[in-house]
Amino acid sequence: MSGPRGTPPPPPPPSGLRLSEETIGHTAILALDGEFDLYAVPEVDRALDVILRRRPQRLVVDLSRVGFLNSAGLEVLVACHRRAGPRTDLRIVATTRATWRPLRILRLHEILAVHTSRAAALAAPLTGDSRAWSP
């Protein structure tokens, strides 16, 4: 698609979301800081894909510093859950209303293992059915 007079359309604004990754033993942690919206989806999806290809025993996606989470971000989390399958125990950290409220409204806490702190996500036992919600 092109802009006026055949010029290329302007690039989308940068997402402003910052990602940081760390590994503790067999656990990968991806922390997000900023707005997890449509503009951030490609970057987060790529980061999760790279992590899942390493096949960690557990993956913690820490949303504690996310100030905005919309349906595009939620879809990335659900897709990550599907890709992780039984080989990687996916845990989500949702500490603020901006993150836990959309997860609860859409009842994703019934599918995803959601924790209210990184420590709780790391301490929870590994299980095949790893759904957890601690309001």
Buried (B, 14 or more C-beta within 10 A) or exposed (E): EEEEEEEEEEEEEEBEBEBEEEEEEEBBBBBBBBBBBBBBBEBBBEBBEEBBEEEBEBBBBBBBBBEBBBEBBBEBBEBBBEBBEEEBBBBBBBBBEBBBEBBBEEEBBEBBBBBBBBEBBBEBEEEEEBEBBEE
